Amino acid sequence: MSSDVSKQHAADGALGRCRERIDEIDRRLVELLNERTSIVEEIGRVKREANLAIYEPKRESQVFDNITSHNGGPLSEERLKRIFERIIDEMRTIQQKKMG
């Protein structure tokens, strides 16, 4: 019985350390996403002033090429692209609101 208790204690400690690392990474991701959003807002202002379209398929392809070429895994290319599709969609919404 004490072996099970010590295994549980070890697992709890390992999980706690992993979760602390994830929390720190999440905070860094929030900081980077907010930095990206600030740049997207600036792009929206430039596009509005120049009467340019928000959606640029060529640029979206460039973003996907950039992220997949720098992906060392373990996240698959397909999953990484799905995450960035969501990020790009949210950024596009921000630009629409800024340009609207």
ABEGO torsion letter per residue (X at the ends): XAAAAAAAAAAAAAAAAAAAAAAAAAAAAAAAAAAAAAAAAAAAAAAAAAGBBABBAAAAAAAAAAAAAABAOABBAAAAAAAAAAAAAAAAAAAAAAAX
